[in-house]
Amino acid sequence: MGGQLHFFCVPSPTALLSSPPYFYYNLSSILKITSPLGISWNPISKKGHDFQSSFNYVGFCCEIPSRAVSLSSKKHLHLPAKVTALLSSLPPCMNNKIVASIHGSLQHITIVYLQGQSQSHLAPLSSILSKFPNDHILHNIPKPCTNILSWWATTLVLPNPTCTLMPPPKSDLHLCVDASTSWGLGFCVGDKWAAWRLLDGCAQDGRDIVWDETVEIELVVLWLVQSGWHDHYFRVNCDSTTVIAYFWKGCSRKPAHNSSLGRTSSCLAA
């Protein structure tokens, strides 16, 4: 049908058990209604398709049976190239149009890349947009923008990016984390545990107790990934409300915290 318009065809409740199930209407029914109204449609062979269980919409591939959404192959190839081209440009500068284009594209695909919804992965681009007085002024790419674009460049190359609309199962492995500036950090998983001593002099450049506890979450995520867990909700017991807030917000005011949060986000996105 038309470029960005999709109709959904729902089986009749009284005929769901039939094979194939009976539908109240089909494509011919819609064309019969719209024809007298003068509504013209692109030919199905050029732009559109009949009713089916999977379809493309605004750059996404939608699968009704699995309730999953993924990036189309065209967009999946285009976006990494777009971000990489900006990062490798010499001199590294950009104008309002370039920033707005990349920001809009990345914001659009956060439907699939859920970790990209956090403020730390879009806020620097949003902030710099307000600093262009017109479409012709060029600005050097600030360090925060370079950092988040590098994160996106790494994340976008992950194969088969897909997001399920069905809630994943919940698992409670009795994960507990804790840290101490006088000793180190560690976590427990059921009756197993692991701990690491902090190196002398590591408490510099913003690596405070909050950083210790942020790294704990990162270590738990790495352990879960290495253990083969994926597509699950996990409860992690942490006694730092500050770290919990930073985790859900996706960013902190200190670069050391953000580095750990960014690495955790990359693991979760994968």
N, C-alpha and C positions, 0 to 999 in steps of 0.2 A: 504494500500500500504506500501511501505518501511517506516522505523521508523520515519524519520523527513521530509518526503516529502509529500506534499499535492497538489492535483490538484483541481482547482475550475471549476465548470461546470455552464456556463452562458446560460440562456434560449435564444432561437432564438427570435430576435426582432419582427419577423412576426408572432410569435405564442405565445406571452405572454398571450393573452386573452383566449387561449385554456385551457382546464382542463382535465388532468394536462398539463402544458406548454411543448412544444416540445424543446428538447435539441439536439444540433448538434452531440454530442458524449456521450458515457457512459463508464463504466469501461471496458466493453468488447472491445471497440474501442481502448483504451489505451493499453491493454494487447496484442491486435492483432498487434499493431505497435512495441511494445518493444520486443516481443517474437523473431522475426528474428535477433534482435540485440544482443541476448544472455543476456538480462537484466533479472535477477531473482528477484522475489518478495516473501516476506513472505506470507503464506496463509492468506486470509482475516479473517478466523476464529481465527487466532492466533494474528495477528498484523496488524490491519487496518480495514477499513470499506468501504462500497460503498458510493456513493455521498449522503450526507444528510445535513440538515440545521445546525447541531451542531457537533462539533468534538473536540478532544483533540490534543494539539500541544505544545511540549516542556514544559509540566507542566501546561498549561492553557486550560481552557474550552472556546471555541469560539462559540458564538451564532450569526449566520448570520442575522436572522430576527430582533432581538432586537439590533444588532450591539454592543454586550456586550462581555467583556472578564472577566473571573473569574479564581481563582486558582482551580486546581483540588483538590478533597478531599484528595488525598494522600499527595500532597505537603502542603496543608493547615494544616494537622496533623503533618507532619514531621518537618517543619521549627520552630514552637514554641518550640517543644521539643529540637531541636538543640540549639536554643538560650538559653533556660532555663537551659540546661545541662551545658553550659559554665559558666553561671552566678552563678550556685550553686556548681561549682567544688571547691574542697579544695586540695591544695591551689589554689587560683584564678589566674591561669597562662595559657599561651597559646603559641603555636609556630607558625611559618610562615604558615604551612599547614592549621591549624585550622582557622587562621584569613582570609587567602585567600579564604577558602571554604565558611565561613559565609558571607564575604564581597561579593563574587560572587553571592551567593544565594539571598541576600537582594537586590543587584543591579538588579538582574534579575526580581524580583517581583515588582519593582517600576512601571512597566507597569500598575499594578492594584492599588498599594498603592502610589498614586501620591504624597502625602505629604512626602513620604520617599525620593523623588528626591532632596529635599533641601540639601544643603551642611552639615547642622548640623547633619543630620541623617546617613551620610556615611563617611564624611571627617575624623573623628577620626580613623576609621578602615583603611582608605586609608593611613593615615599618619604613622600609626604604622607598616604597611607592609614594609616600606622602612628602618626600624630599625633592621630587622633581617639579620645578615650576612650569615646565612645558614638556612636549614630546621630543625635543631636540637636544636638550642638555644631556651630557654624558657624565656618569659618575664611575669612579673606580669601584670594583666589587669589594665591599667591606668584609672583614674576616668572618663575622657571624654568618653572612650569606654564603661565603665560600664553604664554610663548615657544613651547613645544612644541604647545600647543593652536592657536596661530596657524599653525604649520607644518602641522598636520593639516588645519586649515580650508582652507588654500590647496591642499594636496595632494588632498583629497577631492573638490574640484570638477573635477578632471581628468576628461574624458569617457572612457567605455569602459575602466574599469580592468580589466585582464586580466593574468594571469600564466600563462605557458606552463610545463608540466611537462617539456617537452623542453629539453635543454640548448642554448642558442643557439650559433651558430658562433663559433669563435675567430679573431680577426684580430690580426696583429702589424704595426702601422704603424711600428715602430721609434720609439716615443714616448719621449723622454727629457726630464726636467725637472731644473732646478738653480737655486740662488739664492745670492746673495752680499749680505751686509749692507752692504758697501762700494760696491756698484753697483746691483744690482737683481735681477730674476728673468726667466726665459725658458724656452722649451721648443723642442725639435726634433721634426719629423715627417719622417722620411726625410731628404731633402736640403733641406728647408725649415725655417726657424726664425723665431721671433718673440721679442722681448725688450722689457722695460719698465724704466725707471729708477725707483727709489724716491724719493718726494718727501722733501725735507729735513724732519726732525722727525716722520716717520711712525712711528718706533720708539717709540711710547708706548702705554699702556693694553694691554700684553700683546702688541703687534705686534712680536714678536721674529723670529729666524731661522726658528723652527718655523712661525710665522704666514706668513712669506714662502713657505715650501715648501708649506704647506697651500693657499695661494692659487694656487700653480702648478698643483696638481691641479685646482682649480676652473676655472682658465683652459683646461686641456686638455679637461675635460668640456664646457665651453661651446663650444670649437672643434669637438669631435666632434658636438655637437647641431646647431650651425649648419651643419656640413658634411653633415647628413642621415643620420648614422649612428644606428642604433637596433637593439636586440635583438642585441647582439654582446658577446662577452668581449674586452677589450683588455688588453694588457700595457703598463703604464706604468713605465718605469725611473726609480726615484727612489733616491737614496743616503741618505735619512733614514729610519732604522728607526722613529724616533719618529712621524713623519707617517704612515708605513704602518700603525703600530699604532693611531693615532687614527682613521684612515680606516676600518679594519675594525671597530673598537670603536664608531665613530660619535660619539664625544665626547671632549672634553679638559677639563682643569681650568680653562682660561682662556676667558672669554667671547669674546675675539677669534677664537680658533681655532674655537670652536663656531659662530660666525656663518658662517664660510666653509664649514665642514663641513655646516651646515644648508642653505646655498644649493646645494652640490654634490649633496646628497641629493635636493633638490627637482628638480633637473635630471635626475638618474638615474631618479627615480620617474616623471617625465613620459615 
